[in-house]
Amino acid sequence: MRPTIVAVSGFSSNVGKTTLVCELLRQLPGWEAIKLTRGHYRSCGRDPAGCCVSDLLRDEPVIRSGREANYQAGKDTGGFWDSGASNVHWVIVKDDQVAQGITQALARVEADGVIVEGNSFLEYVDADLTIMCARSEGGTIKSSARSVLSKVDFLYLSTLKATAANAKRQFELFRAGLNFQIDLDQLATITHDDLPTVLSRIHGAKEGIALNLPPSSLRLSDSTKVGESFHARLGRATA
């Protein structure tokens, strides 16, 4: 049986993806995690100084599963283990190996659910829930993030010291200055305060519940808290 797949993607590096994955794993006991890392031959070749995984790239996808194979304190995979993942799979691929690598990694998942960190795999896999991470001040948006925006359910703003309301206002200012459009009418914008809502959506996807909550109910222009109304809808759906 196919596991419930939650994707955690990001505009760029250092936008809170790993922190969010760890937070979700602590709330989803028994779930597994997949970390997808791409090595770019076009930019670094096999030069270890140019790419942190260049020496690991092979003619076939490399998948390191299990604690002995990929646990390292201070690294993303180590954080997944420390947050309670029942298994962690590190997928190391070239650009043309993403589809094969994620397919093989998902085939190894034995848990009911798995959190996958990465962007490019979403071109080949339909996740049950997709979260895109960004800094409230915006920043760089990688092409791999732009290409999958249409599949995103939640835009998660990493707030650091900003309040949730200020984070959303900061991101609105950033969005207004972009030379391309991000359609937030179909994209729920959330912060750490809204994680209970995300977890409810995850449990709903896992149980096959059709939840009556359009993503736009959390759009940037709406600063109203919706956690209580969402849980009320969830209660009606499961009654």
N, C-alpha and C positions, 0 to 999 in steps of 0.2 A: 504494500500500500504506500502511495506517495506521501512523504511527510509534509506537514505544513511548512511553507517556506516564507521566511521574513527576510527581506533584503534591506541592508543598511548601506547606503551609498553616500557620496559626498561631492560637493562642488570642487574640492581640491584636497590636498593633504592638510592635516592639523585643523580639522573642522569638528572634531568630536566624535568621529565614527566609532573608534574603538571604545571610548568611554561609554557611548550609548549601547553598544553591543554588550559590554560587561554589565551594565545596569539591567538590561533586559534578561540576560542569562541568570542574574541573581533572582529575578522574579519568575523565571520559567524553569524550575528544577527538572532535570532529566534531559533537557534539550542539548543538541549538539551545535557546533559552530564550524563554519568554513571561512577561511581567509584566502582570498584570491589575490595573487601578486603577479603582475605582468612585468616581464623584462623586455626592453625595447632594443632590439638589435640595431635599428636605424640610428639610435642615438648613442649607444654605448658599446655595441658589439659584445665581445667577451672581455672587455676591460674591467677588471674588478674595481678600479678607481672610479669608473663612470656609472656603475649600476650595482646595487647591493646584492642582487641575485644573479648576476651575469655568470658566475661560476657554477650555478645550479641548473642553468637552462640546458635542455636536452632536445633531441629530435622528437620526443613524445612528451606529453605533460608529465610533470613530476608532482606526485601527491604524497605528502607525509602525514600519515594518520597515527594517532595514539600519542600518549604522553611521552614515551621514550623517544619518539621520532621528532617531536616539535616543541616540547616544553623548554622555554628559556625565560628565566625571570627578567622582567623589564621589557620584554617583547610582547607584541600583540597576542600571539598564541599563548604565551604564559599567562597573560591577563585573562584570557578566555577560560583557561583551566582553573585559575584562582577564583573565578567568578561562578564556578559550579558546573561548567559544561561537562556533559557525560563523555564526550569525545570531541576532538578538534582535528580538522583536516586542513592542511596547508597546501594550497594548489599553486604551483609555480609554472607559469606558461609564457610562451611567446604570443604575439597578437593573434596569430592564426591557429592557436591551440586552445583558445578560450572555451569554445563550444564543447570540444572533446573533454577538456579538463573538468569543467563544471559538471558535465554529464557523469563522468566517472566518479567524481567526489560525491555527488548526490546518491549514486548507487550504493555507496558505502554507509550511508546514514541509516541507523537502526532505530533511532528515537522517533517519537511522534512529530517532533518539530525540529527545525534547524534554522539558525540565523546565518546568513551569508553576507560577509562584508566585501563590497566591491561594486564597480559600476558596469563594466563591459559585459558581464555575464547576463545582464538583463536583456540584451539583444537576442538571447537564445533561450531564456527561461522565463516563464510567467510566474512571478512570485505571488503569494496570497496577499501580502502586504508589503509595500515598498516605502521606505523612509529615506529622504534625502537630507543630509546634514549640511549646514552652512553656518558661517559666523554671522552674527546679527549685522555686522558692518559690511557683509557681502564678501568682497575680495575676488580672486580669480575663479572662473568657472571653467573647468576642463571640458574639452570636447566630448569626452566619454560621459560626462554628467549631462551636458546639453542634449546628447542624443537619446537619453532615456527619460527625460523630464515628463514625457507624456504618460509614462507608466507609474509615476510617483503618486502615492496617496497622501503622504505627510511631508511637509517641509519642516525639519527640526532645526530650530535656531539655537546654537550653542551660546548661551547668554553670558557666561563668566560672571562679571560683577553687575551686569545690567539686569533690571527687572524685566519680567516677561513683556509688559506693555512697552517699555523703552526699547527692548530688543526688536519688537515688531515694527515700531516706528523707525528705528535705524535701518532695518531692512527695506522698508518702503522707500526711504530716501535713496538707498543704493539701487533699488529696482528702477526708480524713476530716471536714473542716469544711464541705464543700459542702452546699448544700440540694438537690442533685440528684446522681444517680449517674453515675459514669464507669465503664463496664464494662471492667476491665482484663484479664479472662479471655480476651478476644479481641483484645487490643491489646498489641503488643510495646513495651516501654518501653526506650529506648536512650539512649546518650550518644555523644559523639564517638568514644569508644573502640570503639564497635560499628559504625563506618562500613564496615569490610570486609564485615560481614554484610549491610548494606544494599546495597552494590555487588554482592555475589553474587546477591542477590535480583533486582536490576535486570537483571543479565546473564541470569539465568534466565528472567525475563519476556520479555526481548528474543528469546531463542532458543526460547521456547515450552516450556521444561522444567517439568515438574510437580515441584516441590520438596517433599520430605517434611519440612516444618518448620512446625508450627502456630505462629501468632503468640504464643500463650500461653507458649512456651518462654522468652520474655524478659520475662515479666510482672514487675511491681514486686516481688513477694514473693520472687522468685528472684534472688539476687545472684551466681549462678554464671556464669562466662564460658562462652559457647556457641560462640564463633567457630570453634574447631577442629572441634567436632561438626558444625556447619553445613557447613563446607567438605568434611567427609567425606561428608555426605549428598549434597552437590552433585556430588562425584566419582562416587558411585554412580549418580546420576541421569543423568550424561552418559556413563557407561561403555558 
